[in-house]
């Protein structure tokens, strides 16, 4: 009698353990899906907004180069000045590239390790 009760409890514990394992696996699948979708959405939004910003920057650069060129009576000088400004911005970004890692990692870590709602 005690053996049958022990056997029944062991079977019940095994069922509970299997259910827990399945629930945990489903939870982590959902968490991975949530993280993947959030990452994809941020990348998609970033791509669209970056593309719009790039188009705006191109048109503003051309307009600025023409305006500077007309003031200096040389369109090529205007374009060279705008190109030089971009070169300075590029050099600053290149020099500061390592200091950008920590804030980016911190931001993505917040999303990865956030508590579920």
MODELLER restraints for C-alpha pairs under 7 A, 6 or more apart:
rsr = mdl.restraints
at = mdl.atoms
rsr.add(forms.Gaussian(group=physical.xy_distance, feature=features.Distance(at['CA:35:A'], at['CA:112:A']), mean=6.74, stdev=0.5))
rsr.add(forms.Gaussian(group=physical.xy_distance, feature=features.Distance(at['CA:61:A'], at['CA:82:A']), mean=6.79, stdev=0.5))
rsr.add(forms.Gaussian(group=physical.xy_distance, feature=features.Distance(at['CA:65:A'], at['CA:78:A']), mean=4.51, stdev=0.5))
rsr.add(forms.Gaussian(group=physical.xy_distance, feature=features.Distance(at['CA:65:A'], at['CA:79:A']), mean=4.77, stdev=0.5))
rsr.add(forms.Gaussian(group=physical.xy_distance, feature=features.Distance(at['CA:65:A'], at['CA:82:A']), mean=5.95, stdev=0.5))
rsr.add(forms.Gaussian(group=physical.xy_distance, feature=features.Distance(at['CA:66:A'], at['CA:75:A']), mean=6.06, stdev=0.5))
rsr.add(forms.Gaussian(group=physical.xy_distance, feature=features.Distance(at['CA:66:A'], at['CA:78:A']), mean=6.20, stdev=0.5))
rsr.add(forms.Gaussian(group=physical.xy_distance, feature=features.Distance(at['CA:68:A'], at['CA:78:A']), mean=4.73, stdev=0.5))
rsr.add(forms.Gaussian(group=physical.xy_distance, feature=features.Distance(at['CA:69:A'], at['CA:75:A']), mean=3.91, stdev=0.5))
rsr.add(forms.Gaussian(group=physical.xy_distance, feature=features.Distance(at['CA:69:A'], at['CA:76:A']), mean=6.61, stdev=0.5))
rsr.add(forms.Gaussian(group=physical.xy_distance, feature=features.Distance(at['CA:69:A'], at['CA:77:A']), mean=5.82, stdev=0.5))
rsr.add(forms.Gaussian(group=physical.xy_distance, feature=features.Distance(at['CA:69:A'], at['CA:78:A']), mean=3.92, stdev=0.5))
